[in-house]
Amino acid sequence: MLLVKRMLHGPSRAVFTRAELMEMMPAAKPGEKPEPSPTPTNRQLLFLRLLPASAAQGTFTAGTDLIAGSGQDGRVVIEVPAGDFSLYIGTWQTGFTYVKLGAPGADGPVVQSLRCRGGSEISGPHVVKSVPGPAGNLGSALRAMFVDSLELDHANWTGDLPAEFSRRRGYDLLPYLPFVLDADNAPAESDFNRTVRRVRYDFDKTLIELFDERFLSTYVAWAEANHVKARMQAYGRETHPLHGSMKVHLPRARRGCGWTHTTLSASAWNRRWWINTSPQPPT
């Protein structure tokens, strides 16, 4: 899910096509170099939200939902009231990334790890065909299959995430989603920011659960069914720093990056995942 923010000043009228909104990119931060990436194979506009630029200083408000305001010609007309406003644009992209620093022959698309439901999505027929020995017994030729460290390159969405979030956390994600995805949001104390931080905790927790169930557990089960060990650099934002390493047969870490180093250091990042009880859902 790609979030783009644009500042609008009113009173004014802003007119965009849906295609223009979906092609917008976040403004580069000072000194930041954009990383080359392929053109997404598919885009879908999921939210379009307008709210006062000063909204984060007060109580939580979801703003004005504009997603249903496009006409039959695909244009979106935004009537901006007097003052400064923030426009939040959320586009679900697929095919926006590829394998980076892969071994020779490993370039190409990546697995949709938050959606993955079966071992065939992990291995593909080319893996089985390239290894000698009977099908379903890769262990006759290999000791282990290896997954590199878990950097999913901003992959933070899957089609049933809103439903899974609601089922697991007990409330609706969508009113809060634009602000949860806003990396610059919630640095200061206010009711708005405290609410966003609570929902962001639940959002990240849900992503970790889905990654564990749909990729990590699937990968380990597939390896066992094929009589090989599951080897993985099981660290990164998408997995629990301890649980992820304990699930695979052969956890591997770079120096200073394994759970024996990072979790025992009690860094602020990892303390976040040691909380066993989620904050209360926003009301």
Secondary structure, 3 states (H helix, E strand, C coil): CEEEEEEEEEEEEEEEEHHHHHHCCCCCCCCCCCCCCCCCCEEEEEEEEEEECCHHHCCCCCCEECCCCECCCCEEEEEEEEEEEEEEEEEEEECCCCCCCCCCCCCCCCCCCCCCCCHHHHHHHHHHHHCCCCCCCHHHCCCEEEECCCCCCCCCCCCCHHHHHHHHHCCCCCCCHHHHCCCCCCCCCCHHHHHHHHHHHHHHHHHHHHHHHHHHHHHHHHHHHCCCEEEECCCCCCCCCCHHHHHCCEECCCCCCCHHHHCCCCCHHHHHHHCCCCCCCCC
